[in-house]
Amino acid sequence: MTSQQLSSRAERFAALQAEFAVQLKEEAELNSAILKNLKSVKVDG
């Protein structure tokens, strides 16, 4: 494998890591909103 290929793979890995971090943050925000909304649900029973 050439150094250019390694560099390209490292850049791709870094990009995927950054994308994953954004998705994790978004998931945490969505989970928080879901929990907030669930707390406001009233169930007769």
Secondary structure as UniProt FT lines:
FT   HELIX           3..39
//
